[in-house]
C-alpha cells in the first residue's frame, strides 16, 4: 500500500500556470512508473502524464508540449508543471502509482479550475 497526497491545485486564468505536487508515503522506486490523471465533470478519468523509474516521460496528446512531469526520488515526490492552461484542462487531478503494469494506486485529487 502507498498513500499519495496531491497539492497545488487552484483557480487560474487561461494561459496561466500551476505546479502540482504529489507526496508518496513510501519509496517511489518500488513502482514501475508514476503518473498523473485527471477527471473532468461527466467524463472518465484519463492518464495525462507518466514517468518511469528511468525518467522516461509520456504525455497524452491533449497536454503534450504544455505539461511536464518530473520526479524527485530522494523525496518520494512527483510533480506536474501545467503551462498554457486552457478551460478544458479544468478537472480534478490525481497522482497515481503503477505496480506490475497497472495503475493500482490513486490519491484523493486536487482541483484545477481554468477560467476563460
For each residue, the residues with C-beta under 8 A, 3 or more apart:
1: 105
2: 24 25 26 30 31 97 105
3: 24 25 107
4: 22 23 24 25 95 96 97 105 106 107
5: 22 23 25 95 107 108
6: 9 20 21 22 93 94 95 107 108 109 110
7: 20 21 22 23 110
8: 18 19 20 21 110
9: 6 18 20 93 110 111 112
10: 18 111 112 113
11: 113 114 115
12: 16 17 18 85 112 113 114 115
13: 16 114 115
14: 85 86 87 114 115 116
15: 84 85
16: 12 13 85 114
17: 12 81 82 83 84 85
18: 8 9 10 12 81 82 85 112
19: 8 79 80 81 82
20: 6 7 8 9 36 79 80 81 82 93 95 110 112
21: 6 7 8 77 78 79
22: 4 5 6 7 34 36 77 78 79 80 95 107
23: 4 5 7 76 77
24: 2 3 4 27 28 34 76 77 78 95 97
25: 2 3 4 5 76
26: 2 30 76
27: 24 30 73 76
28: 24 31 34 71 73 76 78 97
29: 53 73
30: 2 26 27 99
31: 2 28 34 53 97 98 99 105
32: 52 53 98 99 100 101
33: 50 51 52 53 97 98
34: 22 24 28 31 50 51 69 71 78 95 96 97 98
35: 47 48 49 50 51 69 95 96 97 98 103
36: 20 22 47 48 49 50 67 69 78 80 93 94 95 96
37: 45 46 47 48 93 94 96 103 106
38: 45 46 48 89 91 92 93 94 112
39: 43 44 45 46 91 92 94 109
40: 43 88 90 91 92
41:
42:
43: 39 40 46 91
44: 39
45: 37 38 39 94
46: 37 38 39 43 60
47: 35 36 37 50 60 96 103
48: 35 36 37 38 59 60 62 63 67
49: 35 36 57 58 59 60 63 67 68 69 80
50: 33 34 35 36 47 57 58 69 98
51: 33 34 35 55 56 57 58 69 70 71 78
52: 32 33 55 56 57
53: 29 31 32 33
54:
55: 51 52 71
56: 51 52
57: 49 50 51 52 68 69 70
58: 49 50 51
59: 48 49 63 64 67 69
60: 46 47 48 49 63 64
61: 64
62: 48 88
63: 48 49 59 60 66 67 82 89
64: 59 60 61 67
65:
66: 63 82 83 84 85
67: 36 48 49 59 63 64 80 81 82 83
68: 49 57 80 81 83
69: 34 35 36 49 50 51 57 59 78 79 80 81
70: 51 57 78 79 81
71: 28 34 51 55 77 78 79
72: 75 76 77 78 79
73: 27 28 29 76
74:
75: 72
76: 23 24 25 26 27 28 72 73
77: 21 22 23 24 71 72
78: 21 22 24 28 34 36 51 69 70 71 72 95
79: 19 20 21 22 69 70 71 72
80: 19 20 22 36 49 67 68 69 93
81: 17 18 19 20 67 68 69 70
82: 17 18 19 20 63 66 67 85 89 112
83: 17 66 67 68
84: 15 17 66
85: 12 14 15 16 17 18 66 82 89 112 114
86: 14 89 114
87: 14 90 114 115 116
88: 40 62 114
89: 38 63 82 85 86 112 114
90: 40 87 112 113 114
91: 38 39 40 43 111 112
92: 38 39 40 109 110 111 112
93: 6 9 20 36 37 38 80 109 110 111 112
94: 6 36 37 38 39 45 106 107 108 109
95: 4 5 6 20 22 24 34 35 36 78 106 107
96: 4 34 35 36 37 47 103 105 106 107
97: 2 4 24 28 31 33 34 35 103 104 105
98: 31 32 33 34 35 50 101 102 103 104
99: 30 31 32 102 104 105
100: 32 104
101: 32 98
102: 98 99
103: 35 37 47 96 97 98 106
104: 97 98 99 100
105: 1 2 4 31 96 97 99
106: 4 37 94 95 96 103 109
107: 3 4 5 6 22 94 95 96
108: 5 6 94
109: 6 39 92 93 94 106
110: 6 7 8 9 20 92 93
111: 9 10 91 92 93
112: 9 10 12 18 20 38 82 85 89 90 91 92 93
113: 10 11 12 90
114: 11 12 13 14 16 85 86 87 88 89 90
115: 11 12 13 14 87
116: 14 87
